[in-house]
Amino acid sequence: MDMNNFFNDLQGKLNQAMENSPAKDIERNVKAMMTQGFSKLDLVTREEFDIQAQVLAKTRAKLDALELRVAELEARLTEQAPKV
C-alpha cells in the first residue's frame, strides 16, 4: 500500500468515525496538525515527481546520444591523426 492510499484510507476512516459525532473540531485539528507535519517533510506531489522523472529520462537519452557522438568524433580524429 503506498503512502497516498494509506493517508486516503486513514482520512476516510476518520470521517466515518466522526460523521455523526460532535468531534468535528477534533477532525479539523487533526487535519491541521497533519498538514503542518507534512509541510515540514518537504514532500513533492506525485505529479511533480512524474514530471521530473520524464525530464530525467529525456536528459539521459540526450546524454547517451551525445556520448555516442563524441565517441564517433574521437574515433574519426584518431583515424585522421598523422602516424608518427
CORMO-V577349 format. One record per residue. RES is the residue in one letter. PHI is phi in degrees with one decimal (none if undefined). OMEGA is omega in degrees with one decimal (none if undefined). Layout:
res = {RES:RES}
phi = {PHI:PHI}
omega = {OMEGA:OMEGA}
This chain:
res = {M:D:M:N:N:F:F:N:D:L:Q:G:K:L:N:Q:A:M:E:N:S:P:A:K:D:I:E:R:N:V:K:A:M:M:T:Q:G:F:S:K:L:D:L:V:T:R:E:E:F:D:I:Q:A:Q:V:L:A:K:T:R:A:K:L:D:A:L:E:L:R:V:A:E:L:E:A:R:L:T:E:Q:A:P:K:V}
phi = {none:-80.3:-62.9:-62.7:-63.6:-59.2:-71.3:-63.9:-64.2:-60.2:-64.7:-61.7:-66.0:-64.1:-62.9:-62.8:-67.7:-103.1:-57.4:-104.3:-107.8:-80.1:-93.6:-60.7:-64.1:-63.7:-59.4:-61.3:-65.8:-63.8:-61.0:-64.2:-65.8:-66.0:-60.9:-63.1:-63.7:-66.6:-65.9:-77.4:-81.4:57.3:-87.6:-116.2:-76.7:-61.1:-61.6:-62.3:-63.7:-62.6:-63.3:-66.4:-65.0:-65.8:-61.0:-63.5:-62.8:-64.7:-65.1:-62.7:-62.8:-64.4:-63.3:-60.0:-64.1:-66.1:-62.5:-64.5:-63.4:-62.2:-61.8:-64.9:-65.3:-63.6:-64.4:-61.6:-62.8:-64.7:-67.9:-86.7:-64.8:-66.7:-81.2:-106.6}
omega = {-180.0:-174.2:-178.7:177.9:178.8:-177.8:175.3:178.9:178.0:-179.9:178.2:179.1:176.6:179.1:179.3:-177.3:-174.0:-173.0:-177.3:-178.9:177.5:-173.9:179.3:177.1:177.8:178.9:178.6:179.8:179.1:179.1:179.4:179.0:179.7:178.5:178.7:178.8:179.9:-179.5:178.4:-178.0:178.4:-178.9:173.7:178.3:177.5:179.6:178.3:179.3:-179.5:178.5:179.9:177.1:177.5:178.4:179.1:179.2:178.1:179.9:177.8:179.5:178.4:178.9:177.6:179.2:179.1:177.9:177.5:179.7:178.3:179.2:178.0:179.4:177.7:178.6:177.4:179.9:179.5:179.2:-175.5:-178.1:178.4:-179.6:-178.3:none}
